[in-house]
């Protein structure tokens, strides 16, 4: 039985129609939120005098029973249910009898689904943020444990300057911190109740949308009923947030893949977080990192697909909006799964710090230090850059050690050669936010403080 059959004659809906339009297989994920919204709606109807106290109590008891059945995993839905709303209302009516026919008073599936999805998003975006913070904490813990370990920093995937390993790990941590900020901003903007907007224009009944909004824990109720039922900005924004998280996970995954190769050899995965080859016995593959990289494309597709759906819709509700949930649900699942898997991978991985130092300690990585040494002695930077660049070129072309050429140069000499010694260059980064020991020690304190503030903002206790 559909919720819209009254308009139609005796001819039953075509099987093809029902098969193509059914949404229950995926929107039943919103069942608990649908029950929550229905409870608030019933209380609002009772407060407005539209429902008697007795009928309201019967409906609330029925909704409580449906909620208990859902929590217990009991089969609430039937194949003939068109969507989650149909299934919940049918089950309530089975329990409450004819009083169940009053449940949908003053409400449309249009404002109902918008309410369900906002309730779901408010909760689930916090879940994502908490999982990200677990990953941030692991990055911070590993940064603290890294002490004075250093490796090459890269631009264009070419060795550029030595950086502390802690600095490199925290770079990913700060990107993830922005992701948490975005999730919380999105959650703040979606914290508006659409219930009471009806199909598109509100109702002639004396509904109580402010009371219902407060009952549901929303910060406010809608201002415009047309906007309330058609708005999916919050889904698009959440998908953007999740997609950018996916981009950051992909970048982290790419580095893990590179660092685990024999060519780099900076990182070794725990057996529990690696896979093998069905043919090659010697292989140890970073599949988690590769999938984090690969599934980012899937997230980008979800975002662009929804935007393409939204861009052609007139006000107010259109059935096209049914296409908002599957990409949103999948994006949440993929991001949470990826964050959790990478958290375990990074918590258990080991570093080959000797290999990192060996790669970072090439004399050419100190080239900018030579130039800045000349600047400190009065030479214009562009001229200093040219002098050192010429020495690097000469060393490579003639296969002469750079230190030998530096010592012989009239503007440099033996004192400048000391800058090329292993481990010296990374200690010379002293500017705030830089990659040297002093700035990184301060950065770790600031990152820990920021992480604590975010955790408090999510309703948790700040870490010690």
N, C-alpha and C positions, 0 to 999 in steps of 0.2 A: 504494500500500500504506500502510495506517495503522499506527500504533504500538500500537493497541488491538484489533486484529482477532481475537486469540485467544479472546476471550470470546464472539464471535458466530459464527453458523452460516455457511452458504455464500452467503447472500444478500448481495449487495454493498451498500454504503451508497448511499442515494438521492442522485441528483445534487443535489436541492434541499438535502439535509442538508449535503453538502460545500460547495455554493456559499454557504450562509448562515453556515457556521462557519469557513470558511477564513480564516486570518490571515496567510498568507505574503506577500500583496501589501504589507503594511506592516511585519510583524515581521522581514522579512529584513534590515531596517536593523540588527538586532541580531546579524547573522551573525558578525561578527568577535568580538563578545563571547561568543557561543555557543561558538565554537572555543576561545577563551581559557579559558572555564569548563570545557570538556571536557578540555583538556590538564591542568588542575589536578586534575580528577576522576580521570583516568587515573593520574596520579602518586600520588594518594591511595590508589587501589585497589592499586597496586603496593606502596606502603609498608606497607599493611595485609596484604599477602600474598594478596589476593583475585585479583590478576592476576599472572601470571608476568612476569618481566623481559622475556622475548622478546615476549610478547603486548603488553605495554605499549609496547615500542619500535615494534612494527608500528603500533599505534594512533596513537602520537605522530607517526610519520612520515606517516601518512595525514592526520592533522589539520594538519600543517605544509603538506602539499600543498594541502589545501582552503583554508588561509589564503592561500597564494600565488595560488591561482586567484581567490579573492575580491579580493585586492589588484590583480590584473591585469585584473579586470573580466570574467573568463571566466564562461560560463554554468554556474553550480553547481547552480541550482535548476531543477526541472521543474514543469509545471502541476499534476501530480498530488500534489505535496508539500503536505501539510496545513498545515504551519507551518515555521518556520525550523529547529526541532529535527529534524523529520522529514527535511527536506532535507539537513541536515548529516550526520545519521546514515546516510542512504541513500548519500550520496556517499562517506563514510568506508568503508562496507561494500563499495561498488564497488571501492575502491582496496585495502582490507585483506583482502577476502575474508571468510571465516566468522568471523575474529577480530573483525570489526566488530560482530557480534552481542553482544559483551561490553561495548561502550561504555556502555550504559545501566544496567549493573549498579549496584544500590544507589541509583539516581537516579530521580526522577520529573520529568515536565515541569513539575510545580508548583514544586519547588525550583530547577529549571533556569531557568525564565523569570524567577523572582524574582532569581536571581543575575545573569542577563544584563542585566536592567533596572537593577539597582543598579550594575553595572560601567559601563553606558552613562551613567547619570545622574551618577556620580562624574566622569567625563571631560567630559561636555557642559556641566555647570553651570560648570565652570572656563572652558570656551570662552566662555560667556555673560559671565562675570565679566571676562574679558580684553577682550572687545569693549566692555563698559561702561567699563572703564578707559581705553580709547582715546577714548571720548566725553568722559569726565571730563578727560582731558589736553587735548583741544581746548577745552573750556570754560575750563580754567585758562589756556591760551595766549591765548585771546581776551580773557580778563579782564585779563591782564597788559598786553596790547597796547592795551586800552581807555583806559588812563591816567586822565585826569580827566573823561572823558565821563560825562554823567548824563542821566537821563530821569525821567519821573514814575513813582513807585511807586503801585500801585493797590490799593484795597479796594473790593469790590462793583463792580469795573471802572470806578470813579470815581477821578479823580486825587486822590491823598492827600498824599504827600510826595515830594520829589526823592530819588532814590537813585543812587549810582554804577552805571554799566552793569556794572562788574566785580562789584559786589555782587549784582546781579540774576542774572548768569550763574552765579556760584558757588552761589546758592540751588538751582539745578538740580543742580549738582555734588554738593552735600551730600546731596540726596535720593537720587542715584544711588549715593553711598557707602554709604548704609544698605542699598540693594539688594544691593551686593556682599557686605556683612556677612551679610545673610540667606542668600544663596546658599551662602556658606561654612559657615554654621551648619547649613543643611539637609544639605550634603554631609557634615559631621561626623556627623550623626545617622544618615544612611543607610549609613555605612561599616561594615556588618555583613554577613557572609556567610551566606546561607540554605542553602548547599549541604550536604547531609547530612540535611536535614529530611525528605527523601523526599516522598511524597504528602501526608502530614500528621503521621506519628507516628515518623519516623526509620526505622531498619532493624535487622534482626537480624544483619546483616553487620558485622564490626568496622571500620566506616568511620573515617576520620581527618578530621573536620570542622575541627579546629584547624589541622592541617597544610595543608588545602586553603585555608582562609581566609588563612593567611600566604602561601601560594603565589600567591594572587590579589591580594595587597596590601591586604586588608581589615584594619581595626583589630581586629576581633573576629569570632567566630562567633555564631550565634543562641543564645539561651537556651531558647527554647520552640518546638518544631517546628510546633505549630498556628499560632502567631503568625508564624513565619518565612514560611510559604507563603501566608498570607492578608493580611499587612501590605502596604498600599499607602499608608500615611501619608506615606511619602517622596515618592510621586508627587503626592499632594494638596498637600503642603507646597511642593514644587518648582513646581507649577502656581500656587499662591498667590504665591510669589516672582516668577514670570514675569508674572503678572497685575498685580501692583503695579508692576513695571517698566513694563508696558504703560500703566498709569495715569500714571506719571511721563512717559513718552514722549508720551502724549496731551496732557498739560498743556503740555509744551514745544511740541508741534505746534500747539496752539491759539494760543499766544502768537505763534509764527512766522506763522501765518495772519493774525492781527490786525495784526502789525507790518508785514507786506508789503502791506497794503491802502493805497490812496491816502489814506484817512481818517487812518491812523496815519503811514505813511510812514517808519517807523524803520529798516527793513531792506530790503535788495535782494538777491535770490538770484542766484547765478551761473547763467548760461544752462544749464550742464551739469546743474544740480540743479533745474530748473524745467521745466514743460511749457507748451504753448500750447493754443489752442482750434481745433477743426476748422472753426469758422465765423467767429469773431471775431479778426481779424488782430492786434489790439492786445494780446491777453491774454497774461499771464505768470502761470502758476498754481503754487501751492506744493503740488503733489500729494503729495510725500513727507510733508509735515507733516499733510495731510488724511488720508492713509492710516494714519499713526501714530495719529491720533485715532480713526479709524474702526475699525481692527482691535483696538483695546482691547476693544470689545464682544465680539468673537470670543473673546478670551482669558478674559473674565469668564464666557462661556458654557461654555468648556472646564472651568473650575474648578467651577462650580456643577453641571455635568453629572456630573463624576466624583464629587463629594460625594453627589449624589442616588443614584448607583449604589452607593456604598459603604455608605450608611446602612441599607440593608435586607438586608445579607448576614450569614448565620450563619457561624460557623467551620466548615471552614477554607477551602479553595479552592473557588470557584464560577466557572463559565465567564463570568459577568458581568465578571470581572476582565480579560478580553480587551479590555474597553473602556477600559483605562487608557492604552494606548500611542498611539493615534491623536491624542487631544487633547494628550498630552505632546509628541509629536514635532512636531505643528503649532505648539504654543506656542513651542517652542524655535526653530523656523524663523522664525516671525513676529517674535519678539523680536530675534533676531540680525540678521535682515534690516532691521528698523526701526532698531536701534542703529547699524548700519553706514551706512545711508543718511543718517540724521540727523547722524552724525559728519562725513560728507563735505559735507553741506549747510552745517553751521555753520562748518566750516573754510574755506569759500570765500565765504560771505556777506559783505556790506559793510554798514556802519551809516551812517545819515544822522544824524550827531551834532548838526548844526545844528537839524534838525527835532526831535530829542529835547530839546535845550536849550529850544527855543521852547515846547514843550509843558510842560516842567517849570517854567519861569520865571514862571508866573502868580503874582501877589501872594497869591492865596488859598492857595497851597501852603505859604506861610510862616505860616499862621494859628497853628499850634501853637507856632511859635517866639515869636510875640508873647505867647501865653499863658505860656510858660515864662519869658520875659523878665520878665513881671509877677511870676511866682512867685519868681524870684531876688531881687526887690525886696520880698518879704514878703507879697504878696497870696495868699490861699488859691487853690488851683488851680481849684476849682469856680467861684469868683467870677471868676477870670481867664478861664476858659472862657466864661462868660456875657458878659463884657465884649467879648471878641474876636468871639464869635458874633454879638452884636448889631451890631458894626461891619460884619461880612461881610454880614449881612442888609440893613443900611442901604445899603451900597455897591451891592448888586445891585438893590435896589428903586428907589433914586434915581439909579442909573447914575452914581455918583460914584466916582472912583478911591479905592481902599482907602487908598493912601498919604496922601491928603488928609485922610481921616477919622482916621487914626492920628496924624498930626501935630497935629491939633486936639484930640485927646483929652487930658484933664488927667493921666491916669495913664500916658500913652505919650509922645507928642511926637516931636521930630526925631530923637533918638537911636534910637528904636524903628523909625523909617522905614527906617533902614539895613538892617534885617533883611529888607526886601522887595526889595532889589537883586538882580538876576539872579546866580545862582551862589552866593549866600550861604547859603541854607538847607541845601544838601547838605553844606557844610563844618561845620555845627554838630552833626552826629551824631557824638558822641565816645565813647559807651558801648561796651564790648566787644561785638563781634558786630554792631555797628551799620553803617549804610550810608555813613558819612563816610570821608574819605581815610585817617585814622589807623587806625581799626579794620579797614578793608578791607585795608590793607597787611599788617597782622598776620594777618588771615584767610587771605590768599593763601599766606603762609608755612605756616600750620597746615594748609591744604588740601593743599599740595604734600607736606608731611610725611606726612599721612594717606594720600595716594595712594601714596607710596613704601612705607609699611608694608603696604598692601594688596597691592601688587605683589610685595613680598618674600614675603608669605604665600602667594601663588600660585606661588612658585617662580621668580619673575623678579628682575631687578636693579632696585633703586630708581632713579628718574630723578635726574639731576644737578640 
